């Protein structure tokens, strides 16, 4: 899935924060600290990031017949 540009509930812009969040979590940083550093304090915005599954590479492997 692709990260939404804005939060579904409050409308806060989120799209520009995804790459930084993904990189820092893969480096081993705790997701709670990363979300706080990025300024995501509302539960609705946090749920967008924590519920995101990056499936773009997986889906790209399959051909459309």
C-alpha positions as CSV (number, residue, x, y, z in Angstrom):
1,X,0.0,0.0,0.0
2,X,1.0,3.6,-0.5
3,X,1.0,6.0,2.5
4,X,-1.9,8.5,2.3
5,X,-0.9,12.1,1.8
6,X,-3.1,13.3,4.7
7,X,-4.5,11.7,7.8
8,X,-8.0,10.3,7.2
9,X,-9.4,11.7,10.5
10,X,-7.7,15.1,11.2
11,X,-6.3,16.0,7.8
12,X,-2.7,16.5,8.9
13,X,-0.1,16.1,6.1
14,X,1.7,12.8,6.5
15,X,3.1,11.7,3.2
16,X,6.4,13.6,3.5
17,X,7.2,11.8,6.8
18,X,6.9,8.2,5.7
19,X,10.4,7.7,4.2
20,X,12.1,9.2,7.2
21,X,10.0,7.0,9.5
22,X,10.6,3.9,7.5
23,X,14.4,4.5,7.4
24,X,14.8,5.2,11.1
25,X,12.7,2.1,12.1
26,X,14.7,-0.2,9.9
27,X,17.9,1.2,11.5
28,X,16.6,-0.1,14.8
29,X,15.1,3.0,16.4
30,X,11.9,2.5,18.4
31,X,8.8,3.5,16.5
32,X,7.4,5.4,19.5
33,X,10.4,7.7,19.6
34,X,10.4,8.2,15.9
35,X,6.7,9.2,15.9
36,X,7.3,11.6,18.7
37,X,10.3,13.2,16.9
38,X,8.3,13.6,13.7
39,X,5.6,15.4,15.7
40,X,2.9,12.8,15.4
41,X,1.0,13.0,18.7
42,X,-2.6,12.2,17.7
43,X,-3.7,8.6,17.7
44,X,-5.3,8.9,14.3
45,X,-2.0,9.9,12.7
46,X,0.0,7.3,14.6
47,X,-2.4,4.5,13.5
48,X,-1.8,5.4,9.8
49,X,2.0,4.9,10.2
50,X,1.8,1.8,12.5
51,X,-0.9,0.1,10.4
52,X,0.9,0.6,7.2
53,X,2.3,-2.4,5.3
54,X,4.7,-1.8,2.5
55,X,3.5,-4.2,-0.1
56,X,4.5,-2.3,-3.3
57,X,7.6,-4.4,-4.0
58,X,5.7,-7.7,-3.4
59,X,2.8,-6.8,-5.6
60,X,5.1,-5.6,-8.3
61,X,6.5,-9.1,-8.8
62,X,3.2,-10.5,-10.2
63,X,2.3,-9.9,-13.8
64,X,-1.2,-9.0,-15.0
65,X,-2.5,-11.7,-17.3
